Amino acid sequence: MSMKYCFNKLNVKNETQHIVEKETEKSDVLNEITEIPTKITQTIDVTETVTLSDDMVGGNLPETSSQQQREGEEEEEAISVLSLEEEYKLWFDVIDNQLTKMQGILEKKIENFENTQINNVKDDFTNDLQKLTNLSLTHTMLIKKAILDIECKPLELNSTSGGEHGYYLFFNARGDQCEKYIIREYVRTLFSNAKKECEYMTNNVILSKINSFIESFNAGLELLKENQIEIFEEWADSLMGEWKKRLILSNLNNGDQDLSNWDKYLELKNKILKTRDDLVNYEMNLDVIQKYVNELKRHLKVISTDGGETFSILRAKANLKFQERESKEKEDKNKKMQQEQEQEQEQEQEQEQEQEQK
């Protein structure tokens, strides 16, 4: 409601009197009247009809003209007062209705903000989780290949040809040639690299992004809340300020001593202050974002747990394979030593027999 409207409405009575006194200003007054609500306009039309009748223009005033004019003014004033009451009620209802919606409006904005923020990062987090899964799988395949090669069988080409243990080629149980002779230190390095890279991806990349996302979300949410409160304050200040001016002008122009409308004004003002405090202290429902973050962490934990369990199983399997190989190598070594001893004994016996024959 503009201040122009308020001033026009307040000065209806005075403008009507000017019409009677100065007919030359009639057109300007009527132009202003067109901006006034229907009830007030109808009152002006009635007053015009009475004050600008042919008899009055001719100068022959009826005996009852003054009484009719007073009755018209009283009727105009009564309708004007009624209109003011309706206007106050309208303002009160509009503001009061808006106050009851403020938390709902804030909740809706928060929900939209949550969904927007989630949509902005969803693909990025999905890709990161997939990268972690692929990284864990890559290390798993490397370790499995190494464990398979622990069982490599040597092909002795020439004990003096160079190669470790005097062997040149090694083949695993599937018959594939091994790239190298697998030792414990090499497998420990594979497990160490797997652990280090997967933990880095988990903690320094994904968890770090999640924490940054939460911090950014909280900052944006706080800004959204502050802006919403500021908008509410501006809205409330503007409307209550206009209403306050309206009440003051009404009292001044009409000599109104009735303070009932001021009671309503203060009632609404206190409700606005309470609504603002409620918005400031409002505990926001963040179920949507909390559910998404929990889901991210759950997926991350599943990937990390599965990867950790897989590596533990492979570590135990690798250790068992090394024990089996070392046991076999020890057994083969003992057999070889025994064979060498037996050969030496046979050679000694042969030498003794040759000496006896001589």
PLY file of the C-alpha trace (Angstrom):
ply
format ascii 1.0
element vertex 358
property float x
property float y
property float z
element edge 357
property int vertex1
property int vertex2
end_header
0.00 0.00 0.00
1.61 3.28 -1.10
1.80 6.44 1.00
0.06 8.26 -1.87
-2.95 6.04 -1.35
-2.93 6.75 2.39
-2.78 10.53 1.97
-5.53 10.54 -0.68
-7.78 8.54 1.55
-7.18 10.75 4.56
-7.92 13.99 2.70
-11.22 12.89 1.17
-13.28 15.09 3.45
-11.17 18.21 2.93
-11.09 17.73 -0.85
-14.88 17.44 -0.91
-15.19 20.78 0.87
-12.84 22.36 -1.68
-15.13 21.11 -4.47
-17.99 23.09 -2.96
-15.88 26.22 -2.54
-13.85 26.06 -5.78
-15.60 24.42 -8.69
-12.59 25.09 -10.94
-10.58 22.41 -9.08
-13.21 19.72 -9.65
-11.40 17.80 -12.40
-8.12 17.48 -10.44
-9.92 16.28 -7.34
-11.83 13.65 -9.26
-8.59 12.39 -10.79
-7.19 11.78 -7.31
-10.41 10.17 -6.15
-10.07 7.46 -8.77
-7.19 6.01 -6.76
-9.36 5.59 -3.64
-11.22 2.33 -2.86
-14.78 1.85 -4.11
-16.56 2.67 -0.85
-14.83 6.02 -0.50
-15.43 6.89 -4.18
-19.12 6.18 -3.79
-19.23 8.53 -0.83
-17.65 11.29 -2.91
-20.21 10.77 -5.68
-23.07 11.08 -3.21
-21.59 14.24 -1.76
-21.10 15.69 -5.26
-24.72 15.09 -6.14
-25.88 16.90 -3.05
-23.46 19.82 -3.14
-23.58 20.48 -6.88
-27.33 20.23 -7.56
-29.06 22.68 -9.89
-30.81 24.36 -6.97
-27.55 25.02 -5.19
-25.88 26.40 -8.33
-28.82 28.72 -8.85
-28.42 30.08 -5.37
-31.83 28.94 -4.10
-30.81 26.70 -1.21
-33.52 24.50 0.28
-34.13 24.86 3.96
-32.80 21.38 4.58
-29.58 21.74 2.51
-27.31 22.32 5.51
-28.80 19.35 7.31
-28.36 17.16 4.21
-24.75 18.25 3.88
-24.05 17.43 7.51
-25.72 14.04 7.11
-23.63 13.41 3.99
-20.45 14.30 5.83
-21.38 12.07 8.74
-22.15 9.22 6.36
-18.85 9.82 4.57
-16.96 9.84 7.84
-18.70 6.67 9.03
-17.87 4.83 5.82
-14.30 6.17 5.93
-13.86 4.93 9.48
-15.31 1.59 8.49
-12.87 1.45 5.61
-9.96 2.21 7.94
-11.03 -0.59 10.23
-11.16 -2.96 7.28
-7.77 -1.74 6.13
-6.22 -2.32 9.55
-7.71 -5.78 9.62
-6.36 -6.49 6.14
-2.86 -5.38 7.13
-3.01 -7.37 10.32
-4.21 -10.51 8.53
-1.61 -10.23 5.75
1.31 -9.76 8.12
0.05 -12.31 10.64
-0.47 -14.89 7.89
3.03 -14.27 6.55
4.56 -14.69 10.00
3.06 -18.15 10.35
4.69 -19.15 7.05
8.22 -17.91 7.76
9.65 -21.14 9.18
8.03 -23.12 6.38
9.61 -20.79 3.82
13.01 -21.17 5.49
12.65 -24.96 5.60
11.78 -25.06 1.89
14.78 -22.93 0.99
17.03 -25.17 3.09
15.65 -28.29 1.40
16.26 -26.79 -2.05
19.76 -25.73 -0.99
20.52 -29.25 0.24
19.38 -30.88 -2.99
21.31 -28.38 -5.11
24.53 -28.88 -3.16
24.21 -32.67 -3.34
23.59 -32.61 -7.08
26.68 -30.43 -7.54
29.04 -32.98 -5.92
27.31 -36.31 -6.48
29.14 -37.24 -9.69
32.50 -36.18 -8.28
32.15 -38.35 -5.17
30.85 -41.27 -7.22
33.95 -41.07 -9.43
36.25 -40.86 -6.41
34.70 -43.94 -4.81
35.06 -45.80 -8.09
38.71 -44.73 -8.32
39.33 -46.10 -4.84
37.66 -49.37 -5.78
39.77 -49.62 -8.94
42.94 -48.75 -7.03
42.28 -51.47 -4.47
41.54 -53.94 -7.26
44.75 -53.04 -9.11
46.88 -53.68 -6.03
44.96 -56.88 -5.34
45.78 -58.19 -8.83
49.47 -57.31 -8.44
49.68 -59.09 -5.11
47.81 -62.14 -6.39
50.20 -62.37 -9.34
53.15 -62.16 -6.98
51.66 -64.87 -4.73
51.16 -67.09 -7.74
54.78 -66.56 -8.71
55.94 -67.54 -5.22
55.31 -71.11 -6.33
57.54 -70.69 -9.36
59.51 -73.74 -10.37
63.05 -73.24 -11.55
64.39 -74.48 -14.85
68.10 -74.99 -14.39
69.83 -74.22 -17.65
73.32 -73.82 -16.36
74.34 -73.44 -12.77
77.04 -71.02 -13.85
74.94 -68.99 -16.26
74.29 -66.15 -13.90
70.77 -66.13 -12.49
69.93 -66.19 -8.81
70.22 -69.63 -7.20
71.98 -70.73 -10.35
68.69 -70.77 -12.29
67.90 -68.74 -15.33
64.16 -69.23 -15.87
61.22 -69.59 -13.46
57.68 -70.75 -14.21
54.60 -70.55 -11.99
51.97 -73.23 -11.46
50.07 -72.10 -14.56
53.15 -72.48 -16.68
53.61 -68.73 -17.16
57.14 -67.45 -17.00
57.80 -65.39 -13.89
59.26 -61.94 -14.33
61.47 -62.38 -11.31
62.16 -64.62 -8.40
59.69 -63.50 -5.74
61.12 -62.87 -2.30
59.43 -61.76 0.92
60.79 -58.24 0.72
59.19 -57.72 -2.68
55.77 -58.88 -1.46
56.06 -56.72 1.66
56.72 -53.75 -0.62
53.59 -54.57 -2.63
51.44 -54.64 0.52
53.04 -51.45 1.81
52.38 -49.60 -1.45
48.79 -50.86 -1.55
48.13 -49.72 2.01
49.79 -46.34 1.51
48.04 -45.49 -1.76
44.59 -46.68 -0.66
44.84 -44.82 2.66
45.95 -41.67 0.85
43.00 -41.93 -1.54
40.65 -42.54 1.38
41.89 -39.90 3.81
43.60 -37.20 1.78
41.27 -37.23 -1.20
37.78 -38.53 -0.42
37.47 -37.76 3.31
39.16 -34.41 2.74
36.61 -33.60 0.03
33.76 -34.69 2.27
35.00 -32.42 5.08
35.45 -29.52 2.65
31.97 -30.13 1.29
30.50 -30.07 4.80
32.35 -26.84 5.65
31.23 -25.21 2.41
27.67 -26.41 2.94
27.54 -25.06 6.50
28.89 -21.69 5.38
26.37 -21.48 2.55
23.56 -22.58 4.84
24.44 -19.94 7.42
24.51 -17.29 4.70
21.14 -18.47 3.40
19.68 -18.25 6.90
21.13 -14.78 7.49
19.80 -13.54 4.16
16.36 -14.96 4.89
16.30 -13.24 8.29
17.47 -9.98 6.71
14.75 -10.20 4.05
12.19 -10.84 6.78
13.43 -7.86 8.78
13.28 -5.55 5.74
9.82 -6.79 4.86
8.53 -6.42 8.42
10.14 -3.00 8.94
8.65 -1.67 5.70
5.11 -2.89 6.38
5.09 -1.95 10.05
6.59 1.44 9.23
3.83 2.14 6.71
1.20 0.97 9.14
2.62 3.16 11.88
2.51 6.22 9.61
-1.03 5.30 8.64
-2.12 5.18 12.27
-0.46 8.50 13.09
-2.03 10.26 10.10
-5.39 8.76 10.93
-5.20 10.07 14.49
-4.08 13.54 13.34
-6.62 13.96 10.54
-9.61 12.49 12.30
-8.80 13.49 15.84
-9.14 9.82 16.67
-8.52 9.05 20.33
-9.22 5.33 19.99
-5.99 3.38 20.59
-7.37 -0.07 19.81
-5.58 -0.13 16.48
-2.33 0.74 18.24
-2.90 -2.26 20.49
-3.10 -4.41 17.38
0.02 -2.73 16.03
2.01 -3.53 19.17
0.61 -7.06 19.24
1.83 -7.63 15.70
5.16 -5.93 16.38
5.82 -8.26 19.32
4.88 -11.23 17.17
7.34 -10.07 14.51
10.12 -9.82 17.10
9.31 -13.29 18.37
9.24 -14.68 14.83
12.65 -13.16 14.16
14.05 -14.70 17.35
12.54 -18.04 16.35
14.25 -17.81 12.95
17.60 -16.93 14.54
17.36 -19.84 16.99
15.71 -22.20 14.53
17.24 -25.68 14.60
17.41 -26.58 10.95
16.37 -30.04 9.80
19.32 -31.32 7.77
18.17 -34.90 7.31
18.72 -34.81 3.54
22.35 -33.70 3.65
23.10 -35.83 6.71
21.70 -38.89 4.98
23.85 -38.23 1.91
27.06 -37.70 3.91
26.35 -40.84 5.96
25.81 -42.76 2.72
29.14 -41.49 1.37
30.95 -42.54 4.52
29.21 -45.90 4.51
30.34 -46.62 0.95
33.83 -45.45 1.81
33.94 -47.70 4.87
32.68 -50.69 2.87
35.37 -50.20 0.21
38.10 -49.69 2.82
36.94 -52.63 4.94
36.66 -54.97 1.97
40.06 -53.87 0.70
41.63 -54.29 4.12
40.14 -57.75 4.57
41.27 -58.77 1.09
44.82 -57.60 1.77
44.85 -59.43 5.11
43.76 -62.66 3.43
46.35 -62.22 0.70
49.04 -61.46 3.27
48.24 -64.68 5.11
48.17 -66.59 1.84
51.49 -65.10 0.75
53.06 -65.99 4.08
51.77 -69.54 3.77
53.14 -69.84 0.23
56.51 -68.57 1.35
56.54 -71.07 4.21
55.65 -73.88 1.82
58.30 -72.80 -0.65
60.93 -72.31 2.02
60.06 -75.69 3.49
60.32 -77.29 0.08
63.53 -75.45 -0.70
64.93 -76.57 2.62
63.82 -80.11 1.93
65.32 -79.98 -1.56
68.49 -78.54 -0.13
68.71 -81.31 2.46
68.07 -83.90 -0.21
70.73 -82.37 -2.36
73.17 -82.31 0.53
72.30 -85.89 1.33
72.78 -86.86 -2.29
76.10 -85.07 -2.36
77.13 -86.82 0.85
76.04 -90.15 -0.56
77.96 -89.44 -3.74
81.00 -88.52 -1.71
80.65 -91.69 0.32
80.29 -93.73 -2.84
83.35 -92.07 -4.28
85.29 -92.76 -1.10
84.17 -96.38 -1.12
85.19 -96.73 -4.75
88.56 -95.22 -3.98
89.02 -97.58 -1.03
88.08 -100.57 -3.18
90.54 -99.49 -5.84
93.30 -99.22 -3.26
92.47 -102.64 -1.84
92.61 -104.17 -5.29
96.03 -102.66 -5.82
0 1
1 2
2 3
3 4
4 5
5 6
6 7
7 8
8 9
9 10
10 11
11 12
12 13
13 14
14 15
15 16
16 17
17 18
18 19
19 20
20 21
21 22
22 23
23 24
24 25
25 26
26 27
27 28
28 29
29 30
30 31
31 32
32 33
33 34
34 35
35 36
36 37
37 38
38 39
39 40
40 41
41 42
42 43
43 44
44 45
45 46
46 47
47 48
48 49
49 50
50 51
51 52
52 53
53 54
54 55
55 56
56 57
57 58
58 59
59 60
60 61
61 62
62 63
63 64
64 65
65 66
66 67
67 68
68 69
69 70
70 71
71 72
72 73
73 74
74 75
75 76
76 77
77 78
78 79
79 80
80 81
81 82
82 83
83 84
84 85
85 86
86 87
87 88
88 89
89 90
90 91
91 92
92 93
93 94
94 95
95 96
96 97
97 98
98 99
99 100
100 101
101 102
102 103
103 104
104 105
105 106
106 107
107 108
108 109
109 110
110 111
111 112
112 113
113 114
114 115
115 116
116 117
117 118
118 119
119 120
120 121
121 122
122 123
123 124
124 125
125 126
126 127
127 128
128 129
129 130
130 131
131 132
132 133
133 134
134 135
135 136
136 137
137 138
138 139
139 140
140 141
141 142
142 143
143 144
144 145
145 146
146 147
147 148
148 149
149 150
150 151
151 152
152 153
153 154
154 155
155 156
156 157
157 158
158 159
159 160
160 161
161 162
162 163
163 164
164 165
165 166
166 167
167 168
168 169
169 170
170 171
171 172
172 173
173 174
174 175
175 176
176 177
177 178
178 179
179 180
180 181
181 182
182 183
183 184
184 185
185 186
186 187
187 188
188 189
189 190
190 191
191 192
192 193
193 194
194 195
195 196
196 197
197 198
198 199
199 200
200 201
201 202
202 203
203 204
204 205
205 206
206 207
207 208
208 209
209 210
210 211
211 212
212 213
213 214
214 215
215 216
216 217
217 218
218 219
219 220
220 221
221 222
222 223
223 224
224 225
225 226
226 227
227 228
228 229
229 230
230 231
231 232
232 233
233 234
234 235
235 236
236 237
237 238
238 239
239 240
240 241
241 242
242 243
243 244
244 245
245 246
246 247
247 248
248 249
249 250
250 251
251 252
252 253
253 254
254 255
255 256
256 257
257 258
258 259
259 260
260 261
261 262
262 263
263 264
264 265
265 266
266 267
267 268
268 269
269 270
270 271
271 272
272 273
273 274
274 275
275 276
276 277
277 278
278 279
279 280
280 281
281 282
282 283
283 284
284 285
285 286
286 287
287 288
288 289
289 290
290 291
291 292
292 293
293 294
294 295
295 296
296 297
297 298
298 299
299 300
300 301
301 302
302 303
303 304
304 305
305 306
306 307
307 308
308 309
309 310
310 311
311 312
312 313
313 314
314 315
315 316
316 317
317 318
318 319
319 320
320 321
321 322
322 323
323 324
324 325
325 326
326 327
327 328
328 329
329 330
330 331
331 332
332 333
333 334
334 335
335 336
336 337
337 338
338 339
339 340
340 341
341 342
342 343
343 344
344 345
345 346
346 347
347 348
348 349
349 350
350 351
351 352
352 353
353 354
354 355
355 356
356 357
